[in-house]
């Protein structure tokens, strides 16, 4: 069982010839809505990889929240802990894409910000009974840490994907099994500039000092750097033609959680996540890019063998 303690954001998208100036009105085109939010992405990907999946999070009492419940149900994800905010609507993001390739995004976290520690404690069975739980930081940090504490007390593992990144230097991460930032997020978690020149190995070592036993830095086409007290391992990405990397990090986390929930070794679970993430970059639209388990299994051994070859080289 995988429980996602996370977020949902409905994306409202439109194309424009260029980004408008302040106070300017432009006529756009191709308006559409898409399901978004890192928690939503992780839950859908985990379910498609074959994990029994539950979503613990909060939406508004509105049609957007109803649509998300319908999405979860269509993907076979348990909705008994999908909570409803009384004071705020479902989170939304307004996204405009220009013909020049740039974009502007404005997000109202709304109900995600109303997801509290009390909500987690009132629904702690969703975490206690999960083999693995995972969270992004699109919900309050205190809520995430409360879920991690519940998981550890129950002898279960908790994955924290610190995105959007924030400074975690004053946070005790000993209840977290694995921290999974990308290269820029890893540095931001240490209060550094995103382009700080220190090596990823050095950054990971500093993150370990926060109490977390495993740091897994996702590095795009370079795959994942896994650092623990036992040393460091690189799990390379699959050689694919990259079309869109949006949502790949969420696919990695979903694959990692799914693998761990199945009793795979940590290396095997990372390889499953890397495989799912690599395959997702070949397609546009986040949810549409997530493969089901048979497709991932066809490439899993290639990823795992490449990682083991690097270990013995």
Backbone bond lengths (Angstrom), bond angles and torsions (degrees), N, CA, C in turn:
res aa  C-N    CA-C-N  psi(-1)  N-CA   C-N-CA  omega(-1)  CA-C   N-CA-C  phi
1 X - - - 1.462 - - 1.530 110.04 -
2 X 1.322 116.15 133.14 1.467 123.12 175.02 1.524 107.94 -117.07
3 X 1.321 116.81 127.02 1.461 121.66 173.82 1.514 109.02 -110.90
4 X 1.312 116.21 124.91 1.461 121.77 174.31 1.519 107.97 -96.00
5 X 1.323 116.11 115.74 1.467 122.13 175.67 1.515 104.63 -97.16
6 X 1.323 116.58 94.22 1.451 115.79 -164.72 1.502 117.46 -154.15
7 X 1.313 112.91 -152.91 1.460 123.22 -164.99 1.522 111.33 -125.77
8 X 1.312 114.02 153.28 1.463 121.16 169.72 1.524 107.83 -132.67
9 X 1.332 116.17 136.64 1.463 122.21 177.60 1.521 108.04 -137.82
10 X 1.306 117.52 122.70 1.455 120.16 174.24 1.528 108.44 -82.01
11 X 1.316 116.66 127.81 1.464 121.39 179.74 1.525 109.82 -97.36
12 X 1.331 116.17 127.70 1.457 122.96 174.33 1.525 106.54 -107.82
13 X 1.321 116.77 115.41 1.462 122.40 -166.24 1.527 110.60 -118.43
14 X 1.344 115.71 142.19 1.454 120.87 176.25 1.527 109.83 -148.86
15 X 1.319 116.41 145.00 1.461 122.10 175.40 1.531 109.79 -96.10
16 X 1.332 116.49 141.28 1.468 121.93 177.61 1.531 108.45 -135.33
17 X 1.349 117.66 156.85 1.467 119.30 178.60 1.524 112.75 -61.82
18 X 1.324 116.38 -35.75 1.467 122.28 178.90 1.521 107.67 -157.86
19 X 1.321 116.48 164.86 1.462 120.58 178.22 1.526 108.96 -69.38
20 X 1.331 118.99 126.67 1.464 120.05 -176.82 1.528 112.35 -69.29
21 X 1.311 115.75 152.85 1.457 121.88 173.77 1.524 109.28 -78.30
22 X 1.323 116.65 164.26 1.456 120.01 178.69 1.533 110.37 -59.54
23 X 1.317 115.53 128.78 1.454 121.32 179.65 1.514 114.45 83.84
24 X 1.328 117.99 -2.33 1.455 121.58 -176.10 1.530 110.78 -93.86
25 X 1.330 115.97 145.57 1.460 122.09 174.78 1.517 109.35 -111.43
26 X 1.318 116.92 128.89 1.453 122.85 176.07 1.518 109.65 -119.80
27 X 1.311 116.35 156.08 1.462 121.88 173.94 1.522 108.11 -93.65
28 X 1.314 116.58 122.98 1.452 121.62 -179.78 1.515 111.87 -104.76
29 X 1.334 114.83 -173.81 1.464 120.59 -179.39 1.521 109.23 -154.02
30 X 1.321 114.90 172.03 1.463 122.37 175.71 1.525 112.38 58.22
31 X 1.329 116.57 39.76 1.463 119.04 176.38 1.521 109.79 -65.11
32 X 1.337 115.44 133.97 1.459 120.04 174.15 1.521 109.25 -158.66
33 X 1.288 116.13 163.24 1.454 121.80 177.07 1.525 109.15 -114.18
34 X 1.324 115.66 148.00 1.458 120.74 176.79 1.519 109.01 -139.19
35 X 1.315 115.19 150.14 1.454 120.33 174.22 1.522 109.21 -71.92
36 X 1.328 116.69 134.97 1.456 120.38 -179.11 1.513 111.68 -145.67
37 X 1.314 114.63 -167.86 1.455 120.75 -173.38 1.510 109.53 94.78
38 X 1.333 116.18 135.81 1.450 120.14 -175.13 1.527 112.21 -65.66
39 X 1.317 117.21 -36.98 1.458 119.18 178.49 1.513 112.12 -63.56
40 X 1.322 116.12 -43.43 1.462 120.99 176.88 1.521 110.85 -60.35
41 X 1.338 116.38 -46.26 1.469 120.25 179.39 1.523 111.31 -58.99
42 X 1.332 116.66 -46.49 1.460 120.82 -178.47 1.521 111.43 -61.57
43 X 1.328 116.31 -42.27 1.463 119.85 -177.70 1.525 111.06 -64.46
44 X 1.329 116.67 -46.09 1.462 119.97 -179.15 1.526 110.65 -63.69
45 X 1.326 116.82 -44.14 1.463 119.83 -178.97 1.523 110.93 -64.30
46 X 1.326 117.81 -43.25 1.471 120.67 179.35 1.522 110.64 -61.20
47 X 1.324 116.69 -42.35 1.465 119.64 179.40 1.522 111.13 -63.40
48 X 1.322 117.39 -40.92 1.461 120.31 179.60 1.531 112.00 -68.29
49 X 1.338 115.94 -23.48 1.464 119.80 176.79 1.527 111.88 -84.02
50 X 1.322 115.99 -1.20 1.455 119.87 173.57 1.506 115.59 103.38
51 X 1.324 118.84 3.08 1.458 120.70 179.93 1.524 110.80 -79.35
52 X 1.326 116.71 138.22 1.458 120.05 166.23 1.522 105.74 -67.13
53 X 1.318 116.79 119.12 1.471 120.90 -166.64 1.517 111.17 -124.89
54 X 1.329 115.23 137.70 1.468 121.91 175.14 1.523 107.75 -125.19
55 X 1.334 116.28 144.04 1.461 121.61 176.69 1.520 108.94 -110.88
56 X 1.326 115.95 124.47 1.459 122.48 173.77 1.519 107.50 -114.87
57 X 1.315 116.39 110.49 1.457 121.41 -177.04 1.513 109.81 -172.78
58 X 1.332 116.18 -171.28 1.465 119.57 -171.87 1.518 111.05 -136.99
59 X 1.329 115.10 136.41 1.464 122.88 174.81 1.532 108.11 -127.32
60 X 1.327 116.10 173.74 1.451 120.61 177.85 1.518 111.92 -85.09
61 X 1.316 114.81 167.64 1.465 120.50 175.84 1.534 107.71 -87.13
62 X 1.338 115.32 73.73 1.460 120.59 -174.23 1.521 110.06 -153.09
63 X 1.316 116.09 178.50 1.466 120.01 -176.24 1.528 112.07 -66.66
64 X 1.341 116.79 -31.99 1.467 118.93 178.15 1.528 110.55 -64.45
65 X 1.325 116.45 -40.76 1.457 119.96 175.63 1.515 111.97 -64.27
66 X 1.324 116.56 -39.50 1.473 120.82 177.23 1.531 110.37 -62.58
67 X 1.326 116.18 -40.29 1.466 120.03 179.69 1.524 111.05 -64.32
68 X 1.325 116.69 -37.32 1.462 119.28 179.10 1.520 110.58 -68.02
69 X 1.314 117.25 -41.08 1.469 119.72 176.79 1.529 110.24 -58.93
70 X 1.330 115.79 -40.99 1.467 119.53 179.16 1.529 110.90 -65.12
71 X 1.348 116.93 -38.38 1.462 119.84 176.72 1.522 110.61 -61.14
72 X 1.308 117.66 -48.93 1.456 120.97 -179.52 1.525 110.79 -58.28
73 X 1.316 115.96 -44.41 1.465 119.63 -179.17 1.523 111.28 -64.40
74 X 1.335 117.00 -38.08 1.459 120.09 -179.87 1.522 111.85 -67.81
75 X 1.351 117.15 -25.14 1.466 121.81 179.34 1.524 112.28 -93.93
76 X 1.334 116.95 1.98 1.456 120.36 179.54 1.513 114.13 76.91
77 X 1.341 117.68 23.79 1.463 122.84 -178.52 1.526 109.42 -95.27
78 X 1.317 116.90 134.25 1.460 121.45 -178.07 1.527 110.93 -67.99
79 X 1.333 115.92 133.06 1.467 122.04 -174.69 1.523 113.13 -114.46
80 X 1.340 117.44 12.00 1.466 119.11 -176.22 1.518 112.63 -67.86
81 X 1.326 117.84 -17.21 1.469 120.95 177.24 1.527 111.66 -114.50
82 X 1.324 117.29 24.45 1.463 120.85 170.00 1.524 106.82 -82.65
83 X 1.325 116.44 108.65 1.455 122.57 -172.79 1.523 111.04 -91.80
84 X 1.330 115.71 159.67 1.467 121.16 -177.87 1.520 109.96 -120.61
85 X 1.327 116.27 124.85 1.465 121.90 177.53 1.518 110.00 -76.98
86 X 1.304 116.61 140.44 1.456 120.80 -178.85 1.522 112.34 -91.07
87 X 1.350 117.69 -24.36 1.458 120.37 -172.58 1.519 114.11 -108.84
88 X 1.318 118.19 -16.83 1.462 120.30 -173.88 1.519 110.75 -130.76
89 X 1.338 117.12 154.12 1.463 121.04 179.81 1.522 111.60 -81.87
90 X 1.302 116.73 175.95 1.457 122.60 172.28 1.523 109.57 -62.37
91 X 1.320 116.13 141.49 1.460 120.74 -179.91 1.526 111.07 -61.70
92 X 1.328 115.97 143.56 1.466 121.06 178.66 1.523 109.96 -136.48
93 X 1.319 114.79 153.65 1.453 121.45 173.21 1.513 109.29 -129.51
94 X 1.336 117.34 129.24 1.460 122.42 175.96 1.529 107.80 -96.99
95 X 1.309 116.75 121.84 1.462 121.54 -174.98 1.523 109.05 -126.19
96 X 1.324 116.95 124.88 1.462 119.77 173.16 1.531 108.53 -120.05
97 X 1.320 114.26 131.18 1.462 122.07 179.34 1.521 108.61 -108.12
98 X 1.337 116.21 132.42 1.458 119.76 177.05 1.524 110.42 -94.49
99 X 1.325 116.17 160.35 1.465 121.06 178.56 1.524 111.01 -67.52
100 X 1.324 117.72 -13.08 1.464 122.31 179.02 1.533 112.07 -87.63
101 X 1.326 116.42 -1.94 1.456 120.05 178.07 1.513 115.03 95.40
102 X 1.324 118.36 -4.22 1.461 121.04 178.37 1.525 109.83 -88.64
103 X 1.331 116.05 168.60 1.455 119.27 178.79 1.521 110.34 -151.20
104 X 1.309 115.21 161.40 1.461 123.62 174.07 1.520 107.06 -129.68
105 X 1.341 116.47 132.26 1.454 121.66 -178.08 1.521 109.30 -129.28
106 X 1.318 116.04 130.92 1.462 122.38 174.83 1.525 107.32 -126.80
107 X 1.340 116.69 127.60 1.456 121.23 -175.49 1.526 110.16 -122.19
108 X 1.318 115.99 134.48 1.461 122.41 168.21 1.528 106.28 -107.78
109 X 1.344 117.66 111.02 1.459 120.98 -176.09 1.522 112.54 -70.56
110 X 1.317 118.28 -20.59 1.470 124.28 169.22 1.532 112.64 41.57
111 X 1.329 117.88 -117.17 1.468 121.34 -173.90 1.521 112.82 -60.69
112 X 1.330 118.04 -28.88 1.467 119.43 177.26 1.527 111.30 -59.24
113 X 1.323 116.72 -36.34 1.457 120.68 179.55 1.511 113.22 -73.02
114 X 1.328 116.88 -15.05 1.465 122.12 179.61 1.535 111.39 -95.56
115 X 1.316 116.71 4.01 1.466 122.55 178.95 1.530 107.11 -82.69
116 X 1.317 117.42 109.05 1.460 121.97 -165.56 1.526 113.36 -109.80
117 X 1.327 114.20 169.95 1.466 120.92 173.01 1.523 110.06 -57.26
118 X 1.334 116.67 -41.36 1.469 120.38 179.76 1.524 111.06 -60.05
119 X 1.336 117.14 -36.25 1.463 120.34 177.90 1.526 110.98 -63.24
120 X 1.331 115.84 -41.72 1.470 119.71 178.70 1.518 110.57 -64.35
121 X 1.327 116.60 -46.99 1.456 119.55 -177.83 1.522 112.19 -65.10
122 X 1.329 117.01 -32.83 1.459 120.05 177.76 1.528 112.25 -72.27
123 X 1.324 116.08 -18.92 1.465 120.67 -178.25 1.535 110.79 -124.94
124 X 1.345 116.41 31.72 1.459 119.87 -172.19 1.527 112.97 -65.14
125 X 1.316 118.24 -20.54 1.467 119.41 178.46 1.525 111.30 -61.37
126 X 1.342 116.51 -29.07 1.468 119.50 178.38 1.516 111.28 -63.36
127 X 1.332 116.50 -29.33 1.463 121.75 178.25 1.523 110.87 -91.09
128 X 1.319 116.65 -42.54 1.464 120.67 -177.87 1.532 112.23 -61.20
129 X 1.314 116.87 -35.14 1.463 120.37 -176.15 1.529 113.20 -91.14
130 X 1.313 117.09 -1.44 1.470 120.80 178.66 1.526 109.77 -87.49
131 X 1.311 116.76 142.81 1.455 120.32 173.24 1.521 110.43 -69.00
132 X 1.322 115.33 -36.91 1.458 122.39 179.97 1.526 108.33 -143.29
133 X 1.323 116.33 137.64 1.465 121.54 171.00 1.517 108.21 -121.07
134 X 1.322 116.30 153.20 1.456 119.74 178.72 1.512 111.24 -146.76
135 X 1.334 114.67 151.45 1.466 121.20 -177.21 1.510 111.00 -143.60
136 X 1.334 116.76 145.47 1.465 122.00 163.09 1.520 107.96 -93.10
137 X 1.334 116.91 -177.22 1.461 120.73 177.35 1.528 111.72 -106.40
138 X 1.329 116.58 32.75 1.466 120.68 170.79 1.525 110.65 -87.39
139 X 1.322 116.83 6.32 1.456 123.94 171.69 1.525 106.56 -124.20
140 X 1.330 119.18 165.75 1.474 119.92 -176.27 1.528 112.40 -58.76
141 X 1.333 116.01 140.60 1.455 121.23 -179.58 1.521 111.01 -58.55
142 X 1.324 118.23 -39.76 1.461 120.83 -179.80 1.527 111.23 -59.90
143 X 1.321 116.50 -36.34 1.465 120.96 178.36 1.520 110.37 -66.47
144 X 1.331 116.25 -43.35 1.463 121.23 178.28 1.520 110.61 -60.91
145 X 1.330 117.26 -47.28 1.459 120.74 -177.19 1.521 111.59 -65.78
146 X 1.328 117.15 -33.59 1.467 120.17 176.36 1.524 110.22 -64.29
147 X 1.327 117.01 -41.54 1.460 120.27 178.13 1.520 111.10 -65.53
148 X 1.339 116.43 -39.46 1.466 120.02 178.12 1.520 110.99 -62.23
149 X 1.311 117.10 -40.38 1.465 120.86 179.73 1.526 110.64 -64.50
150 X 1.323 117.06 -42.12 1.467 120.79 177.73 1.524 110.09 -61.49
151 X 1.333 116.42 -44.01 1.465 120.45 -178.98 1.522 111.20 -62.10
152 X 1.309 116.92 -47.43 1.468 119.69 -177.43 1.523 111.09 -65.39
153 X 1.338 117.12 -39.42 1.466 120.25 179.25 1.528 111.27 -62.21
154 X 1.329 115.78 -28.91 1.468 120.69 179.55 1.528 112.03 -89.13
155 X 1.334 116.80 2.44 1.454 120.39 -179.33 1.513 113.83 76.81
156 X 1.340 117.26 21.44 1.458 121.79 -179.09 1.526 110.03 -108.48
157 X 1.325 115.61 167.15 1.465 120.25 -176.72 1.520 111.51 -100.82
158 X 1.331 114.99 146.64 1.462 122.04 -177.42 1.521 109.24 -129.61
159 X 1.321 116.84 129.88 1.460 123.82 179.88 1.521 108.51 -109.12
160 X 1.327 116.55 128.20 1.463 121.77 175.84 1.516 109.40 -112.13
161 X 1.320 115.84 117.21 1.454 122.26 172.67 1.534 106.95 -98.24
162 X 1.339 118.29 102.03 1.460 120.83 -171.56 1.523 112.70 -78.64
163 X 1.305 115.56 70.99 1.462 122.04 -179.04 1.537 108.61 -140.22
164 X 1.330 117.41 126.90 1.456 127.59 -3.51 1.534 110.87 -61.42
165 X 1.333 115.45 143.85 1.461 120.36 -173.97 1.517 111.26 -72.74
166 X 1.323 114.94 148.42 1.458 121.58 170.60 1.518 108.84 -144.59
167 X 1.320 115.68 162.56 1.458 122.06 -178.31 1.533 108.93 -66.36
168 X 1.329 116.56 119.24 1.463 121.41 -177.31 1.531 112.19 -110.79
169 X 1.326 117.40 12.66 1.463 119.14 -174.68 1.523 113.65 -62.05
170 X 1.316 117.64 -27.50 1.465 120.24 -179.63 1.520 112.41 -94.70
171 X 1.340 117.02 9.10 1.461 121.53 -175.18 1.526 109.84 -106.01
172 X 1.328 116.41 133.05 1.464 121.64 174.01 1.527 108.30 -84.68
173 X 1.319 115.87 113.65 1.456 120.76 -176.21 1.530 112.74 -100.99
174 X 1.325 117.37 22.63 1.462 120.12 -175.47 1.526 113.24 -67.91
175 X 1.339 118.49 -17.34 1.465 120.60 176.82 1.527 112.16 -84.38
176 X 1.324 116.31 -8.04 1.468 121.92 -177.63 1.524 109.30 -93.88
177 X 1.323 117.82 131.70 1.460 121.99 177.90 1.520 111.28 -77.37
178 X 1.333 116.94 -43.78 1.464 120.40 -177.25 1.517 110.07 -143.32
179 X 1.338 115.28 136.66 1.458 123.37 173.69 1.519 106.70 -106.59
180 X 1.349 117.40 129.45 1.466 120.80 -169.11 1.528 112.91 -127.49
181 X 1.319 118.93 62.67 1.469 120.19 178.34 1.518 111.69 -82.42
182 X 1.337 116.57 164.41 1.455 118.67 164.64 1.527 108.30 -85.79
183 X 1.324 117.36 -177.01 1.465 120.16 -173.32 1.532 112.37 -60.92
184 X 1.314 116.90 -43.21 1.463 120.05 -179.14 1.524 111.30 -71.72
185 X 1.317 116.32 -41.91 1.465 120.15 179.14 1.528 111.12 -63.19
186 X 1.328 116.90 -37.72 1.463 120.42 179.68 1.521 110.76 -58.20
187 X 1.313 116.45 -42.02 1.460 120.42 179.82 1.523 110.99 -71.19
188 X 1.319 117.61 -40.25 1.462 120.71 178.53 1.526 111.24 -62.30
189 X 1.333 117.62 -33.78 1.462 121.25 178.68 1.530 111.54 -63.45
190 X 1.334 116.70 -20.79 1.462 122.19 179.20 1.524 112.06 -102.64
191 X 1.334 116.90 10.55 1.455 120.47 179.98 1.505 113.84 74.36
192 X 1.335 117.50 18.61 1.464 122.27 -178.56 1.527 110.27 -98.84
193 X 1.321 115.73 165.01 1.455 120.22 173.13 1.532 109.08 -67.84
194 X 1.328 117.97 146.11 1.466 120.15 -177.46 1.523 114.08 -58.39
195 X 1.342 117.61 -25.55 1.461 121.18 -179.29 1.526 112.21 -102.90
196 X 1.333 117.86 21.32 1.461 120.48 178.83 1.527 109.89 -53.50
197 X 1.346 117.71 133.02 1.465 120.79 -171.18 1.523 115.64 -77.33
198 X 1.324 118.70 -5.79 1.458 118.98 179.90 1.526 111.08 -59.96
199 X 1.318 116.34 151.34 1.467 120.53 -176.62 1.521 110.98 -67.72
200 X 1.329 115.59 154.87 1.465 120.03 176.91 1.523 110.75 -61.20
201 X 1.325 117.92 -33.68 1.464 121.20 178.59 1.527 110.65 -63.32
202 X 1.331 116.37 -41.85 1.461 120.71 178.48 1.517 110.60 -66.62
203 X 1.326 116.34 -43.12 1.465 120.79 178.74 1.520 110.36 -61.25
204 X 1.323 116.88 -44.49 1.459 120.75 179.90 1.521 111.54 -62.40
205 X 1.328 117.37 -40.03 1.463 120.97 178.37 1.524 110.93 -61.20
206 X 1.324 116.95 -39.20 1.460 120.31 178.47 1.527 111.03 -68.04
207 X 1.323 116.84 -35.11 1.465 120.11 177.82 1.525 111.00 -68.94
208 X 1.325 117.62 -35.65 1.462 120.30 176.30 1.525 111.34 -59.14
209 X 1.313 116.07 -32.12 1.467 120.64 -178.86 1.525 112.21 -66.35
210 X 1.336 118.03 -13.17 1.460 121.49 177.34 1.524 111.66 -80.31
211 X 1.336 116.97 -2.55 1.460 120.38 174.73 1.508 115.39 109.48
212 X 1.329 117.38 -9.50 1.458 120.27 -179.01 1.527 108.63 -82.36
213 X 1.348 119.62 134.73 1.467 120.56 -176.10 1.519 115.02 -79.40
214 X 1.318 117.56 -19.78 1.463 120.40 -178.17 1.522 110.06 -134.21
215 X 1.327 116.13 129.44 1.460 122.06 173.26 1.518 107.34 -118.83
216 X 1.328 116.29 127.46 1.457 122.28 -179.27 1.519 107.84 -125.78
217 X 1.327 116.61 103.57 1.460 121.56 -177.10 1.519 108.70 -92.97
218 X 1.327 116.16 118.50 1.463 120.35 177.90 1.525 108.62 -82.01
219 X 1.350 115.83 133.33 1.463 120.23 -170.22 1.534 112.19 -132.75
220 X 1.328 116.63 38.62 1.457 120.38 174.63 1.517 112.07 60.60
221 X 1.312 115.93 -129.21 1.464 121.20 -176.30 1.534 112.40 -66.92
222 X 1.343 116.96 -13.43 1.472 120.20 176.61 1.523 111.99 -85.63
223 X 1.309 117.38 -2.78 1.452 120.43 178.55 1.509 113.22 82.85
224 X 1.338 116.80 -141.96 1.460 122.72 -174.72 1.521 110.19 -124.64
225 X 1.330 115.72 134.82 1.456 122.34 171.71 1.520 107.49 -99.01
226 X 1.336 116.67 117.91 1.467 122.67 179.12 1.523 108.36 -106.25
227 X 1.328 116.03 121.39 1.456 120.91 -179.28 1.528 108.64 -125.48
228 X 1.341 115.43 132.98 1.457 122.86 176.22 1.519 108.09 -145.21
229 X 1.319 116.46 -174.78 1.461 119.84 178.98 1.519 111.60 -63.65
230 X 1.333 117.41 -20.58 1.469 121.69 -179.03 1.521 112.86 -83.92
231 X 1.324 117.31 -8.75 1.464 120.23 -179.88 1.514 111.54 129.17
232 X 1.329 116.08 -159.63 1.468 120.74 -177.76 1.525 110.70 -125.63
233 X 1.323 114.85 148.14 1.465 123.03 179.71 1.519 108.04 -137.72
234 X 1.318 117.18 139.09 1.462 121.70 173.34 1.521 108.67 -106.56
235 X 1.321 115.59 128.58 1.461 121.51 174.22 1.525 106.61 -110.87
236 X 1.341 117.79 106.24 1.469 120.17 -172.80 1.522 112.84 -73.21
237 X 1.324 114.94 150.50 1.461 120.48 175.45 1.523 109.87 -72.56
238 X 1.332 115.15 157.38 1.460 119.78 174.03 1.530 109.93 -68.30
239 X 1.320 117.91 145.34 1.472 119.72 174.35 1.526 109.64 -76.83
240 X 1.328 116.91 100.80 1.462 122.36 -177.79 1.521 109.11 -129.19
241 X 1.328 115.66 164.97 1.461 121.48 173.34 1.523 107.88 -86.31
242 X 1.320 116.71 110.94 1.462 121.56 -173.63 1.524 110.33 -82.03
243 X 1.328 115.39 126.46 1.456 122.44 177.63 1.527 110.72 -108.47
244 X 1.331 117.16 -41.28 1.467 121.43 -175.03 1.527 107.86 -157.27
245 X 1.327 117.08 123.54 1.463 119.91 -178.07 1.521 113.47 -95.41
246 X 1.338 117.52 -3.42 1.459 120.09 -179.31 1.532 109.25 -62.31
247 X 1.309 116.19 127.76 1.463 120.98 178.81 1.510 114.06 91.11
248 X 1.346 118.28 -6.01 1.462 120.20 -178.99 1.529 110.97 -66.48
249 X 1.327 117.43 -39.19 1.459 120.06 178.21 1.516 112.12 -61.74
250 X 1.325 116.40 -38.53 1.464 120.29 177.86 1.528 110.40 -66.60
251 X 1.334 116.84 -36.82 1.462 120.40 177.21 1.520 110.47 -64.54
252 X 1.334 117.25 -40.63 1.464 119.11 177.49 1.518 110.72 -59.57
253 X 1.320 117.20 -48.56 1.460 120.47 -178.54 1.521 111.92 -62.45
254 X 1.320 116.85 -39.00 1.465 120.32 178.12 1.521 110.88 -65.10
255 X 1.330 116.87 -42.28 1.456 120.22 178.71 1.510 111.96 -66.42
256 X 1.333 117.29 -41.76 1.459 121.74 176.95 1.526 110.30 -58.58
257 X 1.329 116.84 -48.93 1.463 120.63 -178.94 1.523 111.03 -63.54
258 X 1.333 116.77 -42.33 1.457 120.37 -179.87 1.523 110.65 -61.99
259 X 1.320 116.62 -46.65 1.457 120.20 179.80 1.514 112.69 -60.60
260 X 1.338 116.98 -45.68 1.460 120.38 178.84 1.518 110.90 -62.82
261 X 1.342 117.22 -38.48 1.467 120.30 -179.23 1.520 111.68 -66.31
262 X 1.328 116.73 -23.80 1.462 121.47 179.42 1.524 112.83 -88.50
263 X 1.319 116.26 -2.46 1.450 119.59 -179.71 1.511 114.64 87.45
264 X 1.343 118.24 12.02 1.455 120.42 174.52 1.529 109.63 -66.49
265 X 1.325 116.71 156.34 1.456 119.82 173.03 1.522 109.12 -64.70
266 X 1.331 116.21 163.74 1.461 119.21 179.61 1.523 110.58 -59.96
267 X 1.326 118.13 -41.93 1.466 120.76 178.63 1.525 110.92 -62.35
268 X 1.314 117.54 -43.37 1.465 120.77 179.31 1.519 111.09 -64.87
269 X 1.335 117.09 -39.67 1.466 120.39 179.33 1.524 111.01 -66.16
270 X 1.344 116.85 -39.57 1.464 119.56 175.88 1.519 109.97 -62.54
271 X 1.329 116.88 -43.11 1.469 120.50 179.49 1.515 111.30 -61.90
272 X 1.338 117.31 -37.48 1.462 119.62 176.99 1.523 110.14 -64.08
273 X 1.343 116.40 -42.69 1.464 120.01 178.46 1.507 112.56 -64.75
274 X 1.327 116.95 -42.39 1.463 120.34 179.17 1.522 110.62 -63.67
275 X 1.319 116.89 -39.94 1.467 120.09 178.93 1.525 111.27 -63.48
276 X 1.327 116.27 -46.87 1.471 119.86 178.68 1.518 111.07 -61.06
277 X 1.334 117.10 -41.29 1.462 121.15 -179.55 1.522 111.11 -66.84
278 X 1.330 116.77 -44.66 1.466 120.33 -179.51 1.523 111.04 -59.55
279 X 1.323 116.71 -46.23 1.462 120.06 -178.80 1.527 111.45 -64.45
280 X 1.336 116.92 -32.68 1.465 119.49 -177.75 1.518 112.19 -67.24
281 X 1.326 118.12 -25.11 1.468 120.30 -176.83 1.521 112.97 -74.38
282 X 1.314 117.69 -6.17 1.460 120.96 -178.96 1.525 112.89 -84.61
283 X 1.338 116.77 -3.78 1.467 120.29 -174.40 1.529 110.54 -135.72
284 X 1.328 115.91 154.75 1.455 121.63 174.37 1.531 109.54 -90.15
285 X 1.330 115.23 165.17 1.459 124.16 -178.12 1.526 109.77 68.91
286 X 1.297 116.14 118.61 1.462 121.76 -168.12 1.525 113.26 -57.22
287 X 1.333 117.74 -60.60 1.463 118.77 -175.67 1.518 111.68 -64.28
288 X 1.321 116.90 -36.63 1.464 119.94 179.32 1.519 112.27 -66.10
289 X 1.337 117.55 -19.04 1.461 120.88 -177.17 1.525 113.18 -85.13
290 X 1.326 117.87 -9.65 1.463 120.19 -173.84 1.522 110.96 -84.73
291 X 1.322 114.85 120.89 1.467 121.10 -178.04 1.527 110.56 -80.34
292 X 1.325 114.77 158.15 1.456 120.53 172.82 1.521 109.14 -88.58
293 X 1.311 115.80 167.04 1.456 120.83 -168.33 1.538 114.65 -58.42
294 X 1.338 120.07 -41.93 1.467 117.37 -179.14 1.527 113.10 -56.87
295 X 1.332 117.87 -39.43 1.456 120.92 178.17 1.521 111.10 -66.70
296 X 1.321 117.09 -41.76 1.463 120.62 179.10 1.528 110.05 -65.44
297 X 1.316 117.00 -40.38 1.466 120.22 -179.60 1.526 112.37 -61.52
298 X 1.315 116.70 -29.95 1.468 119.64 -179.30 1.529 112.16 -65.53
299 X 1.332 116.65 -22.08 1.465 120.90 -176.97 1.525 113.00 -114.46
300 X 1.318 116.75 -7.66 1.461 121.35 -174.41 1.527 112.29 -59.77
301 X 1.326 116.91 -45.82 1.456 119.94 -177.06 1.526 111.70 -62.43
302 X 1.325 116.82 -34.56 1.463 120.34 178.16 1.530 110.65 -61.62
303 X 1.332 116.17 -44.04 1.460 120.30 178.78 1.522 111.13 -64.66
304 X 1.329 116.46 -46.69 1.461 120.86 -177.35 1.525 111.24 -64.37
305 X 1.318 117.31 -43.48 1.463 120.50 179.64 1.527 111.47 -63.24
306 X 1.343 116.57 -38.66 1.472 119.99 178.89 1.526 110.72 -64.69
307 X 1.338 117.14 -38.64 1.463 120.62 179.07 1.525 110.20 -66.70
308 X 1.320 116.99 -42.74 1.466 120.26 -179.38 1.533 110.80 -67.58
309 X 1.312 117.06 -34.31 1.456 120.09 178.14 1.527 110.81 -65.02
310 X 1.327 117.49 -37.79 1.461 120.76 177.99 1.527 110.78 -67.15
311 X 1.348 116.87 -34.32 1.460 119.92 179.23 1.526 112.53 -65.24
312 X 1.335 115.90 -35.09 1.458 120.19 -175.49 1.517 113.33 -94.58
313 X 1.345 115.76 -5.43 1.478 118.94 -177.07 1.525 111.19 -69.03
